[in-house]
Amino acid sequence: MSSHVRSLGNDPQRALGLSTLAFAVCFAVWTIFGIIGIRIKSELGLNDTQFGLLVGTPILTGSLLRLLLGVWTDRYGGRAVFAVTMLASAVSTMLLTYAVSYPAMLLAALGLGLAGGGFAIGVAYVSKWYPPSRQGAALGFFGMGNVGAFITQSAAPFVMVAFGWQAVARIWALALAATAVLFFLLAKDDPELAARHKTGARAKGLAEQLQPLGNEQVWRFSLYYFFVFGAFVALALWLPKYLIGVYGLDVKAAGVLAATFSLSASLFRAYGGILSDRYGARRIMYATFGVSLLLLFMLSYPTTDYVIHGIKGDIRFSTSMGLVPFVLTVFVLGFFMALGMAAVFKHIPVYYPDHVGPVGGLVGMVGGLGGFVLPIVFGVVSDLTGIWTSCFAVLFLLVGVALAWMHGAIRQMERKANRIDPQALPQLPEMIGLHDPVRHAPPTTGRVLADWRPEDPAFWAAKGEGIARRNLFLSIPALLLAFAVWMVWSVVVAKLPLIGFDYTTDQLFWLAALPGLSGATLRIFYSFMVPVFGGRLWTTLSTASLLIPAFGIGYAVQNPGTPYFIFLVLALLCGFGGGNFASSMANIGFFFPTSRKGSALALNGGLGNLGVSAMQFLVPVVITGGVFGTLGGEPQLTGTGARLWLQNAGFVWVPFIIASSLLAWFGMNDIADAKATFAEQAVIFQRRHTWLMCWLYTGTFGSFIGFSASLPLLAKKEFPDVDALKYVWIAPLVGAISRAATGWVADRWGGARVTLWVFMAMIACTFGVMYSLDAKDFGGFLAMFIFMFFVTGIGNASTFQMIPNIMRLETPRLMPELGPVEAEKQAGKEAAAIVGFTSAIAAYGAFYIPKAFGTSITLTGSPQPALWGFLLFYISCAGLTWWAYARRSGLLHAAEHGLPSPLSQTQGAPA
């Protein structure tokens, strides 16, 4: 036991025990609607969305107030703030029993939600009693108060069945009021507050308390907690209803089984704190996110019946998760969520020891908002899809984003820490330099950066990296939306025949291919726009331009009499989204040093590419319901009598496009040194490597985007008995994630070497696709395409990693009159232009691949001739990569193998 704790006697244990008890009772009240809401739903005739809003309303109040309560705890002490908060919540809970209408219950639920704010109070209060070395275990033990959800789920159903839901609310309210009185009488003021009272020192001002909230890291922690805690609360509220609906249980059995999840997600939080103290919070977070990703994938897969038409007749089987496996799976999920909750709050008192209340309050607020937002999302998605497991699919996507962001941030911090002092690398790599006032100086004022030197390590560490990362994080959602709008026709064309549009196969493939044609053409011009207009203005305008095709599609598909010509025009206008990639990648390239361009461009391009899979997943969901009510128009009837709101395929992107455009305008920067005219950039057309890299990038990205555009329709044509739209979105998702997650591979091993192996793998994948088509094996067909997308993602990152390295080597030879600094700037400008231009040429893959499939099927009845053409093209790409860059005398061989670069003229390309 530390001397700090020993000097306080038993007071720390008293504070921890009382706080944990108070939090457990608060949590029991906070989640009460998970049980009594089921009876209220039945009495009032609520739908799933209304039920989700009811159970989520207390979570909203408790979440939004956490930041304020954390600040008040730092200022006035946890003893008084905790007691007052519990009493106020107890009064609202008692008043709930007198509510007879849905609006009145929502109003009472707002006050009841004050109980959820107890978490922020307890974190700020308990952390002041323990030193940093023991705060992980202490806060983990306090977090066990989540067991209140278990108490409610296991006991409330029996009370409700015997005496009614009103009795549950009254008993829980009285228990909360009694706990408030007990806590106030037995708890003591924390040591910091007691010292202030003794000395008469003034508490920190509000501005000083809130100062750390501007750190991007705090918001990253908030996203982690949005999943580990927000999803825990959401599932604690949702699981009883899920078990009743899926497995036909009564409310008592459902409550008890759902309580096993809450129990594991509560009791093991203390263990998570101990593990975080011992092994480091980073490892625990990796384990939490990694295992959760696997478990949620299993849980999100719906019960499905399969029929395989075999040689000797149909072979039937189904996939489903029985009750016992389901309970065991959610128990394990709760265990890892508990570890993650403790790990998140291990970070806060270590990083921000003087601001635990505000920072903990903000992180807790965002996490609590997850408990409000997610039940509503569960209800909406359930209503729209009619699939019970859709709630787990939402969480699967959420944890995937959190894992990718965490890994990217940690890898960046590790590299920085190793450059600064490898021997002084702390247990948590993110901690390096966190409290360095120089590094955390306010960003450059104004939107135009007159002084930008990313290759200068001191400048980069002091302020460059923060600005670059902010621009990257604002660029990614804009690019994701661009890809979603660009590729939306790949799903829309598959649905048009269902609602009365009588088009031939070739006409449908034309609609799928035209966005690729216009997008690729626009990229040629977009490549040069950033230096002319500035990245901030151009990103804003190009993102806002997506509103035109989004609205156009929404209105055109509502009338079966819309001329085919209009659809051709709208397909061409979707190319606005395709053009954005060139300008976005060129813009982000200016912000990062050469050693970081590969990873930065991989994140921007890879997460931007997620727009394809996001669209292919989201559009089939939103077109099955009237998401926008009467504003969205009437549904269209299919031949089977089902209703589709195909207009939502366009309308769903409108609010996101508006928000992203505003964020780009108010949050991004222009770089003064990046300004250049078109004539100055046109020098790249004289560089041989510009055209060589166009060929190679067409092989990687052209394949990614071309197969993305054609895969839904190709799968539907070749496997008409399979609902391919349920699965094909997985392939571009894998490609996008692999691009975002594997940029470091090319940085580590060299772009040329990685690209060579990528093309070898693509050759093998093409053979696999051809074999699967001959065998009529949809599983093999999908698996081969998933692997094809995976390697194209790696290749997209590796080819872009090659470009700045090529120009860094070539510019001094091509322009010897330039000094080192001028040569570096010239190489950066040319590399940015080449990145944009190669992406423009490669984007034609979105046209020629769907068109090749359509023509091949029309002429021969099979896509195999098109695949033979792609195979020959990949062979040429592999040969070109080896000859020009990867062989012993290739341009990049020496640099990628750490050898001295020879000065032979044969290494370069003529100007």
WORASUL-V591771 format. One record per helix or strand of 2 or more residues. SS is the DSSP state (H for helix, E for strand). FROM is the first residue (numbers start at 0). TO is the last residue. If there is no record, write none. Layout:
[[SS;FROM;TO] [SS;FROM;TO]]
This chain:
[[H;2;6] [H;10;29] [H;32;43] [H;47;63] [H;65;75] [H;77;95] [H;101;126] [H;131;162] [H;164;185] [H;190;198] [H;205;213] [H;215;246] [H;250;278] [H;280;299] [E;303;309] [E;312;318] [H;322;350] [H;355;384] [H;389;423] [H;428;430] [E;447;448] [H;456;485] [H;488;498] [H;504;525] [H;528;532] [H;534;543] [H;545;555] [H;563;572] [H;574;590] [H;593;621] [H;628;631] [E;635;636] [E;642;643] [H;647;650] [H;653;666] [E;669;670] [H;671;673] [H;677;685] [H;687;717] [H;723;725] [H;728;740] [H;742;748] [H;750;773] [H;777;813] [H;819;841] [H;844;859] [H;863;885] [H;892;895] [H;904;906]]
